[in-house]
Amino acid sequence: MKRYFITILPRSLVLPPPFSMSSPAAPPSSRLLAIDALRGLVIVIMLLDHVRETVFLHHQVGDPMDAAATEPVLFFSRLLAHLCAPVFVFLTGLSAWLYGQKAGSTREVAAFLAKRGLFLVALEVIVVNFAWTGQFPPTVVYLQVIWAIGLSMLALAALVWLPRTALVMVGVALVAGHNALDGVHFAAGHAMHVPWAILHDRGWLAVSESLRLRTSYPVLPWIGVIALGYAAGPWFGKATAPALRARWLWTAGLSALAAFTLLRAFNAYGQAQTWQPQDTLLRTIMDVVNITKYPPSLFFLLLTLGLGLLLLACIERAGEARWVRALCVYGAAPMFFYLLHLYVLKGLYLVCVAVWGLNQGKYFGVDSMAAVWLITVLLAVALYLPVRAFGRLKARRRDIAWLKYL
């Protein structure tokens, strides 16, 4: 009877395929594929940096890097990794706006940001820190990028209530203005020492005689980045034509790079560390792009976000190319990839030490950056299938609430 009833309905009244229980979900648009693919690209680049930190510690460099002494291949590999955090935090804000369009209310997106922000803070302290230190209970807790993203999401949960213009103003003020505070410091024991170390002044916090915290990623400028990402959300709305979106991305990206070039050329406001002519042109270029990450200077964010916006435009233009789809696998489950690669690296390192011993003095390591790149490629390929499996599980089991936090 039900079958007969449906067949006699006018065609215009039959539910279209997207609403049919047996029909596959509509494929994501090129704009959403581009976001996942760019996220996937930067976390694979992040893998390169973490491989370097695992098996190239005997050639470790400080921050900021010494352009006069560091080998160019090491310097530019590290510089490439500078793309990761700014692009990822920006895309986190952008994705929050897209989530809000589906959720239907500011209250729901604010609640999601607050819950996921708290989840990420706990994840950094409990799970991520153990992957780096191998200590339990820990004597040192490094508050790094996941912590910064978590606190930025908590801040964005409050900022989403602002009008878009006000949100842009807050984002620009934090990104461009925080370097004016570089000279502000508070000694241990001062009431502002702890909050300022979290917000802007990278340092150590003593919790007890046996536990210290390292605020590796001061969050004030990152709050500005996530706010700008959220404010850019309407560029990726369904009503925005791809050509118009591409124009905005290219304009914003090129403007950021032009501002970096102009300000940096004259050693103007943007970061405390200036550049100086070196003995070769290559070394001089290295010193020019030697940008401060902790906290991220205006120069750091102009260069990395400018390049990130241009990459986003280029990836969307590539459409559904095979390499875009491959990067989307990593970008669709970024937190799972992040946790998985940390523990795989830790496990592999311990196995290598057990088998071959410490072959670089204090550390086990390889002899060249070429080997670091090769290990990165091999690990990216090896992790592809488990990350894809988790991404498919996440998409299929939307009834499991905690999966959306990964």
DOZA-416520 format. One line per 8 residues: number of its first residue (from 1); for each residue x, y, z of N, C-alpha, C. Coordinates in pm, whole numbers. Each point is the difference from the previous one (the first is absolute). Example, Ala and Ser with C-alpha at 12.3 -4.5 7.8 and 13.67 -1.06 7.14 Angstrom:
! DOZA-416520
1 = 1319/-569/780/-89/119/0/90/120/0  -35/105/-72/82/119/6/-77/109/73
//
This chain:
! DOZA-416520
1 = 82/-120/0/-82/120/0/86/125/0  104/-1/85/89/115/8/70/21/-133  42/-110/-63/69/12/-128/-93/58/-105  -124/-41/-3/-96/48/-98/-28/149/22  -10/39/127/-30/139/32/110/93/-52  124/-42/15/110/84/-46/2/10/-151  -32/-108/-68/8/3/-145/-106/87/-62  -114/25/67/-102/82/-62/12/147/38
9 = 98/34/90/21/141/32/60/71/-119  -33/127/-19/68/78/-104/150/2/27  80/0/-106/146/-7/14/53/113/88  -62/118/-9/49/115/76/-20/-16/150  -86/-95/44/-26/-18/142/79/-115/60  68/-78/-83/81/-108/53/127/59/62  39/-52/117/119/52/66/120/-14/-91  81/106/-13/121/-9/-83/104/-90/65
17 = 96/-49/-77/96/-97/50/71/38/129  40/127/23/70/27/126/-79/-32/125  -133/-8/-11/-83/-27/117/-41/-147/8  41/-78/-98/-34/-141/1/92/-75/96  -57/-90/78/79/-75/97/101/-91/-68  -27/-38/-123/90/-94/-68/98/70/-92  -11/131/-17/86/72/-93/128/41/69  110/-1/-73/126/44/61/-2/149/25
25 = 80/44/97/8/143/29/60/74/-119  -42/124/-16/54/81/-108/149/22/23  80/-7/-108/144/18/18/30/142/43  107/19/78/34/135/43/39/87/-118  -25/131/11/33/92/-107/149/25/-2  46/63/-109/143/27/-15/50/93/109  -87/90/49/44/92/106/29/-76/128  -83/-102/32/23/-79/121/116/-97/-20
33 = 16/-54/-119/115/-84/-29/129/80/15  0/125/-44/120/83/9/40/23/145  -97/21/86/30/21/142/63/-125/60  -61/-116/-26/56/-126/53/137/-28/-60  16/28/-129/128/-29/-65/111/89/54  -28/128/21/102/89/56/34/-42/143  -102/-36/76/26/-49/136/87/-127/-6  -30/-88/-95/80/-121/-16/143/31/-40
41 = 19/98/-88/134/38/-43/84/49/116  -58/86/84/82/58/107/30/-102/110  -88/-97/21/34/-98/104/102/-102/-52  6/-22/-131/107/-83/-54/134/75/10  -3/131/-25/121/82/21/41/-4/147  -101/4/89/27/-11/143/72/-131/31  -40/-107/-68/67/-129/18/149/12/-29  34/73/-106/141/23/-33/73/66/118
49 = -61/101/58/64/70/110/16/-89/123  -97/-85/25/8/-87/117/96/-117/-23  13/-45/-123/105/-98/-31/136/63/26  17/124/-44/126/72/25/29/8/150  -103/31/78/20/13/144/24/-135/68  -31/-108/-69/18/-134/58/137/-58/-34  41/11/-127/122/-69/-42/109/95/-48  -18/130/22/102/97/-41/34/95/115
57 = -21/-48/122/21/84/117/146/44/16  91/-79/-51/141/35/11/35/120/-89  -90/37/-91/17/120/-82/-112/101/29  -54/-4/122/-112/85/35/42/147/-4  -95/85/-36/26/143/-7/-85/72/103  43/118/37/-78/79/94/-115/70/-68  -68/80/75/-109/77/-57/14/144/48  15/101/-85/1/-15/-145/129/-64/-53
65 = -7/-54/-119/113/-72/-57/115/97/-31  119/-52/10/119/78/-28/29/-11/-149  -38/103/-75/17/-4/-145/147/-2/-41  89/49/86/142/5/-33/67/-136/15  -57/-89/82/68/-126/30/-74/-124/-45  -132/7/-15/-81/-118/-32/14/-36/-147  10/-130/-28/5/-45/-139/-131/35/-71  7/48/-125/-121/44/-70/-111/-106/-6
73 = 35/-127/-26/-103/-103/-12/-74/-17/132  71/9/112/-64/-8/130/-82/125/27  56/114/-33/-70/126/23/-133/5/-74  2/-32/-130/-123/12/-79/-99/-112/31  48/-114/46/-94/-104/45/-75/48/124  72/65/89/-64/56/119/-91/116/-37  44/83/-94/-82/112/-44/-131/-49/-62  8/-107/-78/-121/-57/-60/-99/-40/108
81 = 51/-55/110/-88/-43/110/-70/117/68  51/121/-19/-66/117/58/-142/20/-54  -28/-59/-116/-135/11/-58/-105/-69/86  41/-102/73/-97/-93/59/-94/66/100  53/56/107/-86/52/107/-90/113/-47  52/104/-70/-90/109/-42/-112/-47/-91  33/-83/-99/-102/-48/-93/-102/-86/73  48/-87/89/-92/-88/71/-93/79/91
89 = 53/100/72/-84/80/89/-100/83/-80  44/57/-111/-91/76/-88/-112/-89/-50  35/-120/-46/-102/-93/-51/-91/-50/111  49/-3/123/-86/-35/114/-110/103/15  35/128/-9/-101/105/6/-97/-8/-117  53/-23/-119/-84/-12/-120/-97/-118/13  50/-112/48/-84/-119/17/-107/23/106  33/80/103/-100/31/102/-115/78/-59
97 = 29/91/-93/-108/74/-66/-87/-96/-83  63/-90/-73/-76/-98/-80/-84/-90/90  55/-38/115/-78/-79/95/-122/79/47  18/129/24/-111/83/43/-110/9/-104  37/-6/-129/-102/4/-104/-86/-125/3  59/-113/35/-77/-124/13/-77/-5/131  64/48/106/-64/-5/132/-120/92/8  9/113/-68/-116/88/-8/-9/108/104
105 = 92/3/99/-8/105/100/138/28/57  20/126/39/126/40/62/21/-73/132  -108/-24/72/10/-68/128/60/-140/-17  -43/-71/-104/50/-135/-21/148/-1/-38  40/94/-87/141/3/-40/87/42/117  -47/92/83/76/42/118/16/-116/98  -107/-77/19/6/-115/90/98/-104/-52  -3/-26/-131/92/-98/-60/144/46/16
113 = 26/130/-26/135/53/13/50/-12/144  -86/30/95/39/-7/141/33/-144/40  -85/-94/-39/23/-140/38/124/-57/-69  15/31/-128/118/-54/-70/128/69/47  -10/128/34/116/69/53/49/-61/129  -91/-29/91/37/-66/126/57/-139/-25  -59/-71/-95/47/-133/-36/145/6/-49  32/98/-83/135/11/-55/102/38/108
121 = -39/87/91/90/35/110/34/-124/82  -102/-79/32/24/-123/76/83/-99/-81  -26/-7/-130/75/-91/-87/148/35/-1  30/129/-7/141/44/-1/70/-43/128  -64/27/113/63/-24/130/16/-149/28  -101/-79/-37/-1/-141/40/61/-92/-106  -40/17/-125/37/-96/-105/119/46/-83  -4/125/-46/106/49/-89/132/14/75
129 = -5/57/118/124/21/75/71/-133/29  -77/-105/29/61/-130/26/71/-53/-123  -55/28/-120/64/-45/-123/137/65/-18  15/124/46/128/69/-13/98/-38/110  -47/-8/124/91/-18/113/14/-145/45  -106/-81/-17/2/-137/49/-1/-8/151  -38/109/68/1/4/146/-142/-10/56  -17/-85/98/-126/-4/75/29/-44/143
137 = -28/84/98/-51/137/-18/109/91/-56  -38/104/-72/99/86/-64/68/95/99  123/35/-31/68/107/74/-7/131/-77  -23/-11/-133/-15/117/-86/-120/-23/-91  -84/102/-13/-111/-4/-96/22/112/-100  14/-37/-128/19/99/-105/-136/38/-57  -38/126/15/-128/49/-50/23/52/-141  -31/-86/-98/37/28/-138/-123/30/-87
145 = 6/-43/-126/-98/49/-97/-142/-46/30  -19/-123/50/-135/-46/29/-60/80/115  82/31/98/-42/89/109/-41/136/-56  82/56/-89/-29/132/-56/-130/-2/-80  -21/-105/-78/-125/-11/-76/-119/-11/95  17/-80/106/-109/-15/96/-38/131/66  100/76/48/-30/129/63/-55/99/-102  48/-6/-124/-52/88/-105/-147/-31/-29
153 = -37/-128/4/-139/-37/-21/-88/48/115  53/-5/121/-75/53/114/-22/150/-16  102/72/-46/-14/143/-23/-100/27/-113  8/-80/-107/-92/19/-112/-144/-27/41  -20/-91/96/-136/-27/49/-65/128/53  81/91/53/-53/128/46/-7/101/-114  98/-4/-90/8/101/-107/-106/-20/-108  -54/-121/-16/-97/-23/-109/-126/83/16
161 = -23/54/119/-119/82/21/18/141/-55  123/37/-34/25/133/-54/-47/11/-144  -38/120/-46/-24/21/-144/129/-29/-78  -16/-38/-125/117/-41/-79/104/111/-9  -43/124/-16/95/111/-8/82/12/128  -66/-12/113/70/8/128/96/-118/17  -40/-117/-49/85/-118/9/127/19/-83  -15/58/-119/117/29/-83/92/99/70
169 = -57/101/61/80/100/70/78/-63/115  -64/-88/75/69/-70/110/113/-85/-56  -28/-76/-106/102/-87/-58/120/78/-50  -25/109/-73/110/81/-52/78/64/115  -70/48/101/67/64/113/93/-97/72  -45/-125/18/83/-98/69/118/-45/-86  -25/-23/-129/107/-45/-89/104/110/-23  -48/121/-27/91/109/-35/52/77/121
177 = -75/-3/109/36/86/112/77/-65/112  3/-132/5/58/-64/119/150/23/11  70/27/-113/144/25/9/33/130/73  -99/89/11/22/122/80/16/-34/148  -37/-122/38/8/-42/140/125/-85/28  90/-10/-99/117/-86/17/87/39/118  -1/128/35/84/45/110/-62/-13/137  -123/-52/5/-71/-14/128/31/-136/60
185 = 52/0/122/34/-124/69/-38/14/147  -30/-113/61/-34/-3/143/81/-109/68  64/36/107/85/-95/71/-84/-104/72  61/-116/26/-68/-105/77/-42/57/136  -122/-32/37/-54/53/123/-94/117/-22  13/67/-111/-92/109/-34/-136/-58/-37  -106/73/30/-136/-49/-27/-23/-26/-149  73/72/-88/-19/-16/-144/97/-99/-63
193 = 90/-59/79/101/-88/-58/-62/-120/-70  -91/-68/66/-61/-121/-58/-89/34/-120  -97/91/14/-83/29/-118/79/56/-117  104/80/30/77/59/-111/87/-106/-69  49/-97/77/76/-110/-60/-89/-83/-93  -125/-13/35/-95/-74/-84/-39/81/-124  -16/129/18/-48/84/-109/109/42/-97  119/38/53/96/65/-91/146/-29/27
201 = 39/-22/122/141/-7/36/42/-143/27  53/-66/-100/39/-141/11/95/-21/118  -33/-99/83/87/-20/115/-37/-124/79  59/-10/120/-21/-114/88/-88/40/117  -90/-91/39/-86/21/115/22/-116/97  36/32/121/24/-102/102/-131/-31/72  -48/-124/-18/-122/-43/68/34/-53/139  108/-75/8/48/-54/126/149/-27/-14
209 = 61/-56/102/142/-32/-8/30/-107/-104  -99/-80/-33/21/-111/-93/-71/17/-134  -66/114/-21/-73/18/-125/13/144/-50  40/12/-128/7/130/-65/-79/-3/-130  -55/115/-38/-71/15/-126/79/93/-92  5/-35/-128/68/83/-99/-105/55/-96  -23/131/1/-100/60/-89/65/23/-137  15/-109/-75/70/5/-128/-75/82/-105
217 = -132/2/7/-82/71/-97/-86/105/70  54/119/30/-86/106/55/-116/28/-94  -120/15/55/-121/-12/-83/-57/130/-54  45/116/47/-65/125/-40/-9/17/-152  110/-11/-75/-12/14/-145/-79/-112/-66  5/-122/60/-77/-111/-60/-150/25/11  -42/70/105/-142/37/10/-37/92/-116  92/89/-36/-25/86/-116/-12/-78/-129
225 = 86/-102/-16/-3/-80/-123/-131/-78/-12  -44/-63/110/-124/-78/-7/-120/91/-22  6/123/54/-109/96/-22/-7/40/-147  115/23/-63/1/35/-142/-48/-117/-86  35/-123/41/-50/-116/-73/-151/-9/5  -56/26/119/-146/-3/13/-64/112/-83  62/117/2/-54/114/-75/5/-25/-151  96/-83/-45/10/-33/-142/-101/-107/-41
233 = -75/-54/94/-94/-107/-29/-97/29/-114  -63/121/-4/-95/27/-109/60/-10/-139  131/12/-13/62/-21/-130/-28/-141/-51  -20/-92/93/-21/-140/-36/-146/-43/16  -89/98/12/-141/-31/4/-49/-51/-135  -109/-73/2/-53/-58/-124/-39/107/-101  -38/118/49/-47/105/-89/115/75/-68  123/-22/43/114/73/-56/52/-72/-123
241 = 6/71/-111/49/-59/-125/147/-34/12  44/-114/-55/141/-38/7/95/107/-54  -40/66/-108/88/104/-57/19/116/97  -108/38/68/10/108/97/85/-42/119  -20/-124/46/80/-50/112/148/-3/-38  32/-45/-121/138/-4/-45/60/141/-2  -80/97/-45/49/138/-5/32/50/141  -86/-29/96/23/44/138/124/-68/57
249 = 15/-130/-26/115/-72/53/131/53/-58  2/22/-131/121/52/-63/31/142/47  -105/82/13/22/137/45/55/3/142  -63/-78/90/45/-3/139/140/-59/11  25/-109/-72/131/-65/7/112/88/-52  -21/60/-117/103/86/-58/20/127/82  -108/52/58/12/119/86/85/-31/123  -22/-118/60/79/-38/116/148/-14/-36
257 = 29/-62/-115/139/-16/-42/64/134/-34  -78/90/-61/53/133/-32/31/78/128  -89/-11/99/25/67/128/124/-56/68  16/-133/-6/121/-61/57/125/54/-69  -2/1/-133/117/44/-77/37/145/32  -99/85/3/25/143/24/52/24/142  -69/-56/99/40/24/138/134/-66/32  20/-120/-51/123/-73/31/120/63/-70
265 = -20/53/-118/110/60/-75/66/113/78  -82/74/73/51/114/76/18/-30/149  -7/-130/35/10/-38/142/-96/83/85  -119/20/-54/-99/81/69/-70/-83/107  -104/56/58/-78/-69/103/-47/-136/-51  13/-102/81/-47/-133/-39/63/-111/81  121/20/46/63/-90/96/130/65/48  44/-43/117/117/62/60/128/-34/-76
273 = 9/-121/-52/123/-43/-67/6/55/-141  101/79/-30/17/57/-133/88/-90/-84  7/30/-130/89/-75/-88/121/87/-35  110/-66/-31/122/68/-38/59/-65/-125  66/76/-86/67/-61/-116/102/-104/46  -2/-116/-68/91/-110/33/109/-12/-107  84/-101/12/113/-13/-91/-40/-48/-139  -118/-60/-14/-50/-41/-132/-146/44/-14
281 = -47/4/-126/-138/37/-25/-96/-99/66  32/-131/-8/-87/-100/59/-12/20/151  113/26/65/-3/22/145/-78/126/34  8/101/-85/-76/123/24/-149/-28/-11  -41/-76/-102/-141/-37/-14/-46/-80/121  84/-90/48/-34/-78/119/-23/90/120  83/103/14/-15/90/114/-127/83/-13  -36/36/-123/-123/77/-22/-124/-80/40
289 = -1/-128/-33/-117/-83/30/16/-74/133  96/40/80/16/-56/133/-102/68/92  -118/-58/6/-113/63/67/-27/-67/134  -45/78/95/-15/-46/138/-133/-69/21  4/-120/56/-121/-81/17/-57/2/141  81/26/101/-45/-16/139/9/131/77  -105/79/10/-127/-13/-71/15/42/-145  -95/-36/-87/14/32/-142/-3/150/-24
297 = 106/51/-60/8/143/-27/-95/38/-114  -20/130/-17/-79/47/-114/63/-48/-129  134/6/-10/66/-49/-121/-27/-148/-23  6/-78/106/-27/-143/-9/-140/-25/-57  -98/71/52/-138/-24/-41/-30/57/-138  59/113/-36/-20/54/-134/53/-96/-106  119/-54/24/60/-90/-99/-74/-132/-8  -27/-63/114/-60/-134/-3/-147/3/-39
305 = -77/94/52/-141/7/-37/-16/47/-144  87/90/-45/-5/42/-140/19/-119/-93  102/-81/28/23/-119/-82/-114/-100/14  -54/-13/121/-110/-94/23/-124/37/-79  -33/127/-8/-117/43/-76/19/-27/-150  121/22/-49/27/-29/-141/-8/-150/-28  52/-80/91/-10/-146/-16/-146/-45/-1  -82/61/85/-141/-37/5/-68/29/-133
313 = 31/114/-59/-57/34/-130/47/-97/-108  127/-34/1/55/-92/-101/-59/-141/14  -14/-45/124/-53/-135/22/-146/-8/-45  -78/104/31/-139/-4/-45/-8/-2/-153  89/73/-64/0/1/-146/32/-138/-57  79/-79/74/35/-135/-47/-118/-95/5  -108/40/70/-122/-81/2/18/-133/70  -36/-108/-68/3/-133/59/117/-83/-52
321 = 112/66/-23/119/-72/-45/37/-108/102  69/-102/-49/33/-114/86/81/43/121  96/91/-19/84/42/113/-80/81/102  -104/71/-48/-88/72/93/-76/-99/86  -54/-103/-64/-74/-104/74/91/-70/101  125/-24/-38/93/-67/91/26/87/123  22/129/-21/24/91/113/-124/11/88  -119/-11/-60/-124/8/77/-9/-113/103
329 = 60/-113/-29/-3/-111/95/64/43/131  117/65/-9/66/48/121/-77/115/65  -53/89/-83/-69/118/52/-135/-29/60  -61/-114/-34/-131/-34/55/8/-57/141  118/-46/40/17/-54/136/131/53/58  13/132/12/131/58/36/45/-33/142  -92/-2/96/42/-26/137/41/-146/17  -70/-90/-67/38/-141/5/139/-17/-59
337 = 26/64/-114/132/-6/-62/105/56/94  -31/112/66/95/65/89/41/-95/113  -98/-58/67/30/-90/111/70/-127/-49  -48/-54/-111/58/-124/-51/146/19/-38  33/108/-69/138/16/-46/95/24/117  -47/69/105/87/22/116/39/-132/66  -98/-87/18/28/-127/68/75/-97/-91  -25/6/-129/78/-83/-93/145/44/1
345 = 25/132/-4/138/50/5/69/-39/130  -72/14/111/59/-38/129/33/-149/2  -93/-83/-47/24/-144/-2/117/-39/-89  7/60/-120/108/-31/-92/135/44/57  2/115/66/123/50/59/51/-96/108  -91/-44/86/40/-93/108/48/-133/-56  -64/-47/-107/44/-125/-64/140/17/-58  24/113/-68/131/25/-61/110/8/106
353 = -30/67/111/99/9/109/28/-138/58  -106/-81/15/18/-134/55/83/-89/-92  -16/17/-130/70/-86/-97/141/50/-28  15/132/-24/128/53/-44/73/85/105  -69/36/107/63/86/99/0/145/-43  61/85/80/6/143/-30/119/25/-91  -27/24/-128/108/11/-98/44/143/-27  -58/99/68/40/139/-20/30/63/135
361 = 82/-67/77/31/51/132/-116/-23/95  -72/106/32/-110/-9/94/-127/-55/-64  -11/10/-133/-124/-32/-69/22/-108/-107  -112/-66/-35/1/-82/-121/-44/90/-115  67/-7/-113/-39/88/-109/60/-39/-133  -46/70/-104/52/-19/-135/98/113/-32  71/-15/-110/111/92/-29/-35/115/-94  -117/-2/-62/-30/104/-99/-148/34/-1
369 = -31/119/-48/-139/40/-16/-68/-80/-111  79/-50/-95/-59/-86/-104/-63/-123/63  67/-57/100/-55/-115/71/-125/38/77  -1/121/57/-119/48/72/-118/10/-96  23/55/-118/-107/11/-101/-49/-139/-42  93/-92/-20/-38/-136/-43/-84/-69/107  40/11/126/-77/-60/110/-140/62/5  -8/130/-23/-130/68/2/-92/-55/-107
377 = 52/-17/-120/-82/-53/-110/-47/-141/31  90/-83/49/-36/-138/33/-105/-6/110  14/84/101/-98/1/109/-135/52/-48  1/104/-84/-126/53/-53/-76/-108/-77  73/-78/-79/-64/-109/-76/-50/-108/96  80/-34/100/-38/-106/94/-122/38/83  -14/129/32/-112/44/84/-126/28/-80  9/-2/-132/-114/36/-84/-121/-91/26
385 = 21/-131/0/-113/-93/13/-68/9/137  73/0/112/-71/14/128/-71/134/14  57/106/-53/-67/130/9/-125/-1/-87  8/-60/-118/-118/-9/-85/-110/-83/66  39/-109/64/-99/-85/68/-68/77/112  76/76/77/-61/77/107/-91/110/-56  44/65/-108/-83/103/-63/-134/-55/-47  3/-120/-57/-125/-62/-45/-89/-37/117
393 = 63/-48/108/-78/-31/121/-64/127/55  74/107/2/-49/128/51/-119/50/-83  9/-17/-131/-108/45/-88/-122/-90/10  24/-130/25/-110/-97/2/-73/-2/133  73/17/108/-60/-13/134/-17/138/65  -87/78/-57/-28/132/56/-77/-8/131  -47/-121/32/-71/-17/127/97/-10/119  129/-19/-28/101/-5/107/52/141/20
401 = -44/65/103/23/144/16/148/34/11  80/-82/71/139/39/26/86/-5/-126  -45/-73/-103/80/-9/-122/18/137/-67  -100/88/14/10/129/-70/108/89/61  46/-33/120/106/79/61/138/-39/-56  7/-108/-75/125/-41/-62/-3/23/-150
//
